[in-house]
């Protein structure tokens, strides 16, 4: 992207949209490889370390949990997860939200 100046709210929204798309907290590679986003350093300058940032606390919690759930979803897959090599997003796309809902609603009960 250009040398445009972003507000904190704009950067948060861009980061949230990216996290929603990839279902995890985006890292340097995910941010820098997306032509719609400013460089990672712009985010870092605004928020600091994502995982330690008070401003990103809810975003990090939400998408870290979702990423953990996706990892467990992959391990619980009926296919052989070691040989599958598909992203959980690819596997999940084969089902409706209604079909996936029970797994993700009962995640705490299943895992803990």
LINPELIN-V908999 format. One record per pair of residues at least 6 apart in sequence whose C-alpha atoms are under 6 Angstrom apart, sorted by sequence separation. I is the first residue (numbers start at 0). J is the second residue. If there is no record, write none. Layout:
i = {I & I}
j = {J & J}
//
This chain:
i = {18 & 74 & 18 & 31 & 31 & 30 & 27 & 73 & 69 & 0 & 24 & 23 & 23 & 23}
j = {24 & 80 & 25 & 38 & 39 & 39 & 39 & 87 & 87 & 37 & 62 & 62 & 63 & 66}
//
